[in-house]
């Protein structure tokens, strides 16, 4: 069955990520809004980076959708917005997760997941200024910080494994 444009739900997603120290315990928060329905998501990891949490916020929100949607993602992360809207992440994937000949693209595992999720939906990314009174962004900031402060966070296994290998452990 082919869905007409008007049959595809329009969803607004607001996201933020936070880290206590960088790297350190990190959290993400997301809010999905569809008509009058609203869903808040949050989670975190015991050792991660702020950029990973910014990306994870979008991944968690898109993963919560149960059908193809037209999605507008609002984020205060220039990295996330520019990497997706300017095609940087796609280019890194085409180049074998390299930003340049000698420079690897960081967080390739998360960019790969995000690109895959974006291929399932019609997505558009919009930058919002952080800590400027934007209601949904402020709420996502609170969700992400609360998640980062949770004392029982799981490992960000890929990040921790790469970090251990880089240090020579």
C-alpha positions as CSV (number, residue, x, y, z in Angstrom):
1,X,0.0,0.0,0.0
2,X,1.4,3.4,-0.9
3,X,0.8,6.2,1.6
4,X,-0.2,9.5,0.4
5,X,1.6,12.5,1.8
6,X,-1.4,13.4,3.9
7,X,-1.4,9.9,5.4
8,X,2.0,10.2,6.9
9,X,1.9,11.5,10.5
10,X,3.9,14.7,11.2
11,X,5.9,14.4,14.3
12,X,8.0,17.1,16.1
13,X,11.0,15.8,18.0
14,X,13.0,17.9,20.5
15,X,16.4,16.5,21.8
16,X,19.3,17.3,24.0
17,X,22.3,15.5,25.5
18,X,24.4,16.2,28.5
19,X,27.6,14.9,30.1
20,X,29.0,15.5,33.6
21,X,32.6,16.0,32.6
22,X,33.4,15.2,29.0
23,X,33.9,12.3,29.0
24,X,31.9,11.3,32.0
25,X,28.4,10.1,32.9
26,X,26.1,11.2,30.2
27,X,22.4,11.4,29.5
28,X,20.0,12.3,26.7
29,X,16.4,13.5,26.6
30,X,13.8,13.6,23.9
31,X,10.3,14.8,23.5
32,X,8.0,13.5,20.7
33,X,4.9,15.5,19.8
34,X,2.2,14.2,17.5
35,X,-0.9,16.3,17.6
36,X,-2.0,16.5,21.2
37,X,0.1,13.4,22.1
38,X,3.4,13.9,23.9
39,X,6.0,11.4,24.9
40,X,9.2,12.0,26.9
41,X,12.2,9.7,26.7
42,X,15.5,9.7,28.5
43,X,18.5,7.5,29.3
44,X,22.2,7.5,29.7
45,X,25.5,5.8,30.1
46,X,28.2,5.7,32.9
47,X,31.0,6.9,30.7
48,X,30.4,8.6,27.4
49,X,30.7,12.0,25.7
50,X,28.3,14.9,25.2
51,X,28.3,14.5,21.4
52,X,27.4,10.8,21.7
53,X,24.5,11.8,24.0
54,X,23.3,14.5,21.5
55,X,23.2,11.8,18.8
56,X,21.6,9.2,21.1
57,X,18.8,11.5,21.9
58,X,17.8,11.6,18.2
59,X,18.3,7.9,17.8
60,X,16.1,7.1,20.8
61,X,13.3,9.4,19.6
62,X,13.3,8.1,16.0
63,X,13.4,4.5,17.3
64,X,10.2,5.1,19.3
65,X,8.2,5.8,16.1
66,X,6.2,2.7,15.0
67,X,5.5,3.8,11.4
68,X,6.9,6.0,8.7
69,X,6.6,9.7,9.7
70,X,7.4,13.1,8.5
71,X,9.7,14.3,11.3
72,X,11.2,17.6,12.2
73,X,14.0,17.2,14.7
74,X,14.9,20.3,16.8
75,X,18.3,20.2,18.4
76,X,20.7,22.6,20.0
77,X,23.6,20.6,18.7
78,X,25.2,22.2,15.6
79,X,27.1,18.9,15.1
80,X,23.9,16.9,14.8
81,X,22.0,19.4,12.8
82,X,24.8,20.2,10.4
83,X,26.0,16.6,10.0
84,X,22.5,15.5,9.0
85,X,21.2,18.5,7.1
86,X,24.4,19.2,5.2
87,X,25.0,15.6,4.3
88,X,28.3,15.3,6.3
89,X,27.4,12.0,8.0
90,X,26.4,10.4,4.6
91,X,29.7,11.6,3.2
92,X,31.6,10.1,6.1
93,X,29.9,6.7,5.6
94,X,30.7,6.8,1.8
95,X,34.3,7.5,2.7
96,X,34.6,4.5,5.1
97,X,33.9,6.7,8.2
98,X,36.6,9.1,7.4
99,X,36.2,12.9,7.7
100,X,39.4,13.3,5.6
101,X,42.1,11.0,4.3
102,X,43.8,10.8,7.8
103,X,41.0,11.8,10.1
104,X,38.4,9.3,11.3
105,X,34.8,10.3,11.8
106,X,34.0,10.0,15.5
107,X,31.0,8.0,16.7
108,X,30.5,6.1,13.5
109,X,28.4,3.5,15.3
110,X,25.8,6.1,16.2
111,X,25.9,8.0,12.9
112,X,25.3,4.7,11.1
113,X,22.2,4.0,13.4
114,X,21.0,7.6,12.9
115,X,21.4,7.5,9.1
116,X,19.5,4.2,9.0
117,X,16.6,5.6,11.1
118,X,16.4,8.7,8.9
119,X,16.1,6.5,5.8
120,X,12.9,5.1,7.4
121,X,11.3,8.5,7.7
122,X,11.2,11.9,6.1
123,X,13.4,13.9,8.4
124,X,14.4,17.5,8.6
125,X,16.8,18.9,11.2
126,X,16.4,22.4,12.7
127,X,18.9,24.1,15.1
128,X,17.5,25.8,18.1
129,X,19.6,27.9,20.5
130,X,20.3,26.1,23.7
131,X,19.6,27.7,27.1
132,X,17.5,30.5,25.5
133,X,14.1,29.8,27.1
134,X,12.9,27.4,24.3
135,X,10.4,25.4,26.4
136,X,10.9,22.0,24.8
137,X,14.7,22.4,24.6
138,X,14.8,23.4,28.3
139,X,12.8,20.3,29.2
140,X,15.1,18.0,27.2
141,X,18.1,19.6,28.9
142,X,16.5,18.7,32.3
143,X,15.8,15.2,31.2
144,X,19.3,14.7,29.9
145,X,20.9,16.1,33.0
146,X,18.7,14.0,35.3
147,X,19.6,10.9,33.3
148,X,23.3,11.6,33.6
149,X,23.0,11.9,37.4
150,X,21.4,8.5,37.7
151,X,23.9,6.4,39.7
152,X,23.0,3.1,38.0
153,X,23.9,3.8,34.4
154,X,24.8,1.0,31.9
155,X,28.1,1.1,30.0
156,X,28.4,2.7,26.6
157,X,30.2,-0.4,25.5
158,X,31.4,0.7,22.1
159,X,32.7,4.0,23.5
160,X,34.4,2.3,26.5
161,X,35.9,-0.4,24.3
162,X,37.4,2.1,21.8
163,X,38.7,4.2,24.7
164,X,40.3,1.2,26.4
165,X,42.0,0.2,23.1
166,X,43.2,3.7,22.4
167,X,44.8,3.9,25.8
168,X,46.4,0.5,25.3
169,X,44.6,-1.4,28.0
